[in-house]
Amino acid sequence: MDAQTATSSRAGGQVESPYAWLRLAASTALASVGCLGMWSYVVALPAVQADFAITRADASLPFTAVMIGFGVGGMLIGRLVDRFGIVFPLMGAAVMLGLGFVAAGHAANLWQLALAHAMLIGVGSSAAFGPLLADISHWFGRRRGVAVAICSCGNYLAGAIWPPIIGHFIETAGWRSTHIGIGLFCIATMLPLTLALRRRAPATDGAAGSAAASAAQDTLNLTPGALQALLAVAGIACCVAMAMPQVHIVAYCGDLGYGVARGAEMLSLMLGFGLISRLACGFIADRIGGIATLLISSALQAVALLLYFAFDSLTSLYVVSALFGLFQGGLVPLYAIIVREYFAPAEAATRLGTILMATVAGMALGGWMSGAIFDFTGSYQAAFANGFLWNLLNIAIALWIILRRERRLALA
């Protein structure tokens, strides 16, 4: 009997119980609303640029700000969740998220808009991703990878469902009124859903979980801090690459003459296919481990970036966007699975929050960098090439960890 199965048995049937699956459904619903803060500005970017009469790089700053707030918030809220549980931190985050959208709708200039995205929208949205993934991981053992993958799908459901809706309201009511409406909607839906998570996590054998994590770390001969730093760099690299299509696909389609609406459809398509990727990665990770699955997904993302570099017709962009979502969708949730494989359960939310902060820093850097490269070159081709090079760094780190582990196991 492995450590996870033993944990499930000693938890009195609570792990992977009917309530655990109900909690998973509520967590996924919460993520599908709370994480819209990550995607709303992608659709609003062209309207904000026109309203404030600014450059593409400057117009990308609120997205960079929301990613920074998302990363810092995930780390801070993760610490609160490890100490006090998920309910009250999540309620506070829901209120922050709603107030942030309302403040964004009243922003008088770019800097006010960026601050609202960083300090309120970004921090508020962060609770609906990393902390929720860490929380749900305590309720599953043998099917942990699948459960984490399903919960993480809420993030992409937000990206698949909301961009077309937000785009419609921006066209008909303006981006300011749309942001205010989003804020009120978030508060009205997230607070009641949070009540479904009131039960505390089931009792787990912390000693067994810590021992399993320590044994996994021994196969690498790396300290926890060194391994976390490596995973953080890998997260930055994969998300700089990921940011180019996700952040700029709407603007890219507008520049090519296809229209903003087409770009919003491609983003929705991309994230919709990302749902399949996340479920597949969770299923595969339960069988071959998180690091190996990370390597496969990262290599496929690199292939998709090369396809963006090579094709720019309307039909091909729809196809490549779908492939990009199918290839890269499972990348970020894999870090949650890797954290549970190599770090003690009591540190799950804190460790994951720190690593996810690095991934969103990569998204923020990639979103800004792609806009800056566009302003400098007048084209997104160099930005796609830049993303591909960053992707190679992620592949190299994952491959190095696997080879180091296999070499030490062979020697042992």
SULFENZI-V209204 format. One record per pair of residues at least 6 apart in sequence whose C-alpha atoms are under 7 Angstrom apart, sorted by sequence separation. I is the first residue (numbers start at 1). J is the second residue. If there is no record, write none. Layout:
I & J
I & J
This chain:
49 & 55
107 & 113
253 & 259
254 & 260
311 & 317
374 & 380
8 & 15
49 & 56
137 & 144
140 & 147
253 & 260
81 & 89
170 & 178
285 & 293
340 & 348
80 & 89
104 & 113
169 & 178
251 & 260
253 & 262
284 & 293
339 & 348
373 & 382
374 & 383
49 & 59
250 & 260
253 & 263
373 & 383
48 & 59
137 & 148
77 & 89
104 & 116
136 & 148
281 & 293
308 & 320
339 & 351
103 & 116
250 & 263
307 & 320
339 & 352
370 & 383
45 & 59
249 & 263
250 & 264
45 & 60
133 & 148
100 & 116
304 & 320
336 & 352
100 & 117
133 & 151
249 & 267
133 & 152
304 & 323
100 & 120
101 & 121
304 & 324
100 & 121
246 & 267
41 & 63
97 & 120
129 & 152
301 & 324
96 & 120
97 & 121
96 & 121
129 & 155
301 & 327
97 & 124
300 & 327
301 & 328
38 & 66
96 & 124
97 & 125
93 & 123
94 & 124
297 & 327
298 & 328
93 & 124
297 & 328
298 & 331
93 & 127
297 & 331
90 & 127
294 & 331
294 & 334
290 & 334
290 & 337
291 & 338
290 & 338
65 & 114
69 & 118
273 & 322
277 & 326
281 & 330
68 & 118
69 & 119
73 & 123
77 & 127
81 & 131
276 & 326
277 & 327
62 & 113
66 & 117
270 & 321
274 & 325
277 & 328
278 & 329
62 & 114
65 & 117
66 & 118
70 & 122
74 & 126
266 & 318
269 & 321
270 & 322
273 & 325
274 & 326
277 & 329
278 & 330
61 & 114
65 & 118
69 & 122
70 & 123
73 & 126
74 & 127
78 & 131
269 & 322
273 & 326
277 & 330
69 & 123
77 & 131
270 & 324
271 & 325
274 & 328
275 & 329
62 & 117
66 & 121
67 & 122
70 & 125
71 & 126
266 & 321
270 & 325
274 & 329
66 & 122
70 & 126
74 & 130
274 & 330
74 & 131
139 & 201
138 & 201
139 & 202
106 & 176
105 & 176
105 & 177
309 & 381
105 & 179
104 & 179
105 & 180
309 & 384
102 & 179
101 & 179
102 & 180
101 & 180
305 & 384
101 & 182
102 & 183
101 & 183
100 & 183
305 & 388
37 & 121
99 & 183
37 & 122
98 & 183
97 & 183
98 & 184
302 & 388
37 & 125
98 & 186
98 & 187
302 & 391
35 & 125
34 & 125
94 & 186
95 & 187
35 & 128
94 & 187
34 & 128
94 & 190
298 & 394
299 & 395
31 & 128
94 & 191
298 & 395
30 & 128
31 & 129
91 & 191
164 & 264
295 & 395
163 & 264
164 & 265
91 & 194
295 & 398
294 & 398
295 & 399
27 & 132
163 & 268
87 & 194
161 & 268
291 & 398
160 & 268
159 & 268
160 & 269
87 & 197
87 & 198
160 & 271
24 & 136
159 & 271
160 & 272
85 & 200
156 & 271
157 & 272
156 & 272
156 & 274
20 & 139
156 & 275
35 & 155
39 & 159
43 & 163
239 & 359
243 & 363
247 & 367
28 & 150
32 & 154
36 & 158
153 & 275
236 & 358
240 & 362
244 & 366
16 & 139
28 & 151
31 & 154
32 & 155
35 & 158
36 & 159
40 & 163
232 & 355
235 & 358
236 & 359
239 & 362
240 & 363
243 & 366
244 & 367
15 & 139
16 & 140
27 & 151
31 & 155
39 & 163
43 & 167
231 & 355
235 & 359
239 & 363
243 & 367
15 & 140
28 & 153
29 & 154
32 & 157
33 & 158
153 & 278
217 & 342
236 & 361
237 & 362
240 & 365
241 & 366
15 & 141
28 & 154
32 & 158
36 & 162
40 & 166
216 & 342
232 & 358
236 & 362
240 & 366
244 & 370
24 & 151
232 & 359
235 & 362
47 & 175
213 & 341
214 & 342
149 & 278
150 & 279
213 & 342
149 & 279
213 & 343
44 & 175
213 & 344
8 & 141
146 & 279
149 & 282
210 & 343
210 & 344
209 & 344
210 & 345
5 & 141
146 & 282
209 & 345
4 & 141
5 & 142
145 & 282
146 & 283
4 & 142
145 & 283
206 & 345
244 & 383
145 & 285
244 & 384
145 & 286
143 & 286
244 & 387
241 & 387
240 & 387
241 & 388
241 & 390
240 & 390
241 & 391
34 & 186
238 & 390
33 & 186
237 & 390
238 & 391
237 & 391
237 & 393
238 & 394
237 & 394
30 & 190
234 & 394
30 & 193
234 & 397
26 & 193
26 & 196
23 & 196
23 & 197
152 & 333
149 & 333
220 & 404
220 & 405
219 & 405
15 & 202
14 & 202
219 & 408
219 & 409
11 & 202
11 & 203
145 & 337
11 & 204
7 & 204
7 & 205
134 & 336
133 & 336
3 & 208
42 & 247
46 & 251
3 & 209
43 & 250
134 & 348
134 & 349
131 & 349
43 & 264
130 & 352
130 & 353
130 & 356
82 & 346
82 & 347
82 & 349
81 & 349
82 & 350
79 & 349
78 & 349
79 & 350
78 & 350
75 & 350
78 & 353
75 & 353
74 & 353
75 & 354
75 & 357
74 & 357
71 & 356
72 & 357
71 & 357
71 & 358
71 & 360
70 & 360
71 & 361
68 & 360
67 & 360
68 & 361
67 & 361
67 & 363
68 & 364
67 & 364
64 & 364
63 & 364
64 & 365
64 & 367
64 & 368
60 & 367
61 & 368
60 & 368
57 & 368
60 & 371
57 & 371
56 & 371
57 & 372
57 & 375
56 & 375
